[in-house]
Amino acid sequence: MTEAKLKDCWTGQRCHVRRSSYKNRDRYNSRKRHQYRQQTGQDPVVLRVALPESAWAELLLYQERVDSPLHAIAAELRQSKWNDNEQRMVEGVIAQIEPIHTKGLKPAQIRGFMQEVLVHFSSQLQGVTLDKFEVQKELSPDLCPIQLCPLHE
């Protein structure tokens, strides 16, 4: 640091301007390109490329905290498609597994259930195998939609 301050470029207006221009180079060049296009009448061609369709599995965990016991579990198979009318990606649910209570289930049974859900979701898609849940959402047990839930009694 002290060695750098001894150089002439550390102080002075000339070097400040140089550092500032290096820092803002992208912005300056972009502005120059835009002005050149306006002067010459050349506008860039705007291409609309539709994004590929994608599908993923979401796991819904009903529990207070990460370290607290799991109250219930649910899953959704979601897909996004390009909508030409709206010119954007539209997301929707293809299939879902209703929430089930996990009280009394061992962790190995829950993992087996989750693998079985992924197999069922993969069978809904043609040529796609789901290996894992892409999204895990943790929801409060108070939001549990099961009718005969002990929390709602």
Secondary structure as UniProt FT lines:
FT   HELIX           2..6
FT   HELIX           8..10
FT   HELIX           13..23
FT   HELIX           25..40
FT   STRAND          54..62
FT   TURN            66..67
FT   STRAND          72..83
FT   TURN            84..87
FT   STRAND          88..101
FT   TURN            103..104
FT   HELIX           107..124
FT   STRAND          135..139
FT   HELIX           141..143
FT   TURN            147..148
FT   HELIX           150..152
//
